[in-house]
Amino acid sequence: MFLTKMICLAAAALVSGCAPMTSGDAPVTAGHAPTSVSAPQDVALDALAARYVTLQLAIGAQEDGYIDAYYGPAAWRDAAEADPAGKPDLLARTIALRAAINAAAPKDAVGRRRATWLAAQLSAAQTRLRMMMGEKLSFQDEAEGLFGVMQSGDVPLRYGSKTYGPYPPLPDNIRMRLLSKC
């Protein structure tokens, strides 16, 4: 559900990086960035963000509940629902879009944060698509892929008012056996 709720923020991410529209600006249309933006790198990132939203909507057409709310342009949703792409194609598009976002390398702090956020969301989409296609992931791989959470052996365990640990990391052979049972 976490990933599905994040799609609402996708439209906000797309809009938050855009310059205010003036009367001479063209509206955003499906798959296109605004025509008037402050810097060339913003145009590139806005176009990638628009592709991100339409890609997420296309993935949502493959799995009920993937998108729980969408408030963007109806044309984007309609185009995504009509997209005949299967899960393998959507996975390939997710990987390609993530590479394009990583290559965009915005120079300003806001652009870098947007690019980092979009790349993380695409990592989660990539993981979810792999799961939708039947791939079985360990709990750790799923948590890392969907939420960016990685296991650490040096985090203390707290139960009530008591703290236990930190414990040293488990030897690889034991850790792998435990993770394979998750």
N, C-alpha and C positions, 0 to 999 in steps of 0.2 A: 504494500500500500504506500510505502514511503515514496517510491519512484513515481507512482501515479499521482500523488499529491504534488510532486515537484513540477509537473507539467504546467500547473497554474502559474508557477514562477517563471516558466520559460517565456511566456508572453511578456512578463514584466522585465525579464533580462533583455529581451529584444527591444522593448520600448525604452528601457532605462538608458541605453547607450545612444539613442538617437537624438539629434538636435531637434529643437522645436520646429514644427512645420510653419511655413509662412504661406500666404495666399497663393504664391507662385509655385509651391511645391506640389509634386504629384503624390497621391496617396500610395501607401504600401499595397502592393498586390501580391497574390500568391507567388512565392518563390523569388520575389524581387525585393531588394533593399530600397530604402527611401532615396530619392534622387538628390537631396540636399543634406549633406552631413559635413561636419566641421573639418575632418581630415580624411585623406585617402584610406588610412588604415581602419577608420571607423566604418567606411563604406564596405570594406572587405569583411569586417567582423559582423556588421549588420546583415550582410547577405548570408554569411555562414549561420548566423543565429536564426534567420528565416528558414534556411534549409533544416536546421535542427528542429524547429517547431513542426514543420511539415513532415519530417521523418518520424518524430515521436507520434504524431497523429496517425501516420501509416502503420506504425508498430501497434498502436492502440486498436486499429481496425482488425488486427490479428488476434487480439486477446481481450476478452471482456474484462473490464475493470482496470485495465492498464492506465487509461485516462479517466479520472473520475470527474473532472470539470474542465471545460475549455471555454474561454470567453473572447477568443480572438476572432479574426475574420471568418465568416461562414464559408467563404470560398476555399479557404485553406483546408477546413475540415472536410468539405465535400470532395475536394480533389484527393485528399488522403484516403477517404473511404472508397473512392473509385480506383485507387492505385492497385493494379493487379499484382504487384510485387509479392513474392513469397518470402518466407523467413530467411532463407539463405541470401537472397538479394538484399533484403533489408539489413542483414548483418554486414554484408560487404559495403553497403552505403554508409553504415554506422562507422565502420573502420576507416573508410576513406574520408568521411567528414571530420572525424577526430584527428586524423593526420593533417587535414587542411587547417583546422583550428590551431593545432600545435605549430604549424608552419607560419601562421599569420603573425605571430610575435608582435602584438601591439606594444608601442613604446610608452604609453602612459599607464599609470597605475590602475585606473578604472578599466581600461581595455584589457590589461593583463588579468585582472580579477574576473572579468567576464569570460575571457578565453579559458581560464583555469576552471571556472564553474561549468562552462559548456563541455569541456573535455571530460570532467568528472561525471557529468550526467550521461555523456555518450559511453563512458566506460560501464556505467550501470546498465544502460540500454543494451550494450554488447553482451554483458553477462546475462541479462534477462532473456535475450534472444537465444543465446546458447541453451539456456534452460528450457525455453519454449520448444526448441528443436530436439529435446530429449536428452541433452547432455547432463550427466549426474556430476554435481560438483560437491566437494567436501564443504563442510560448514565454514571453514576458514576461507576457502576460495570464494564461496558465495558471499560471505560477509565483506570480504575485501572488494570483490567486484561490484556489489550492489551499493555498499555504504562507505567504502574506503577504510574500513576498520581492519586493522592488522593485529594479530596476536603478539603480545609481548610477555616474556617470561619474568620481567622484573617489576610487575605491577602488584602491589599488595592487595590481598583479599580482605574486605571488610565485612563483618557480620555483626550487626548490632553495634555495641560499643567496642568490640575487639577487632584488632587488626592482626592478620596473619601474613607473614612474608615480609618483604618480597622473596619469592622463591627463585632459585636459579632456573634457567631454561632447561627443559627436559632434554635428554639425549635424543638425537634425531630418530633413532629406531623406535623409541617409545612414543615420542610425539607423533610420528606418522601413523602408528597403530591406533592411537587415540583419535586422531583427526579422521581416519578412515571410517571410524564408527559413528561419526557425527552425521 
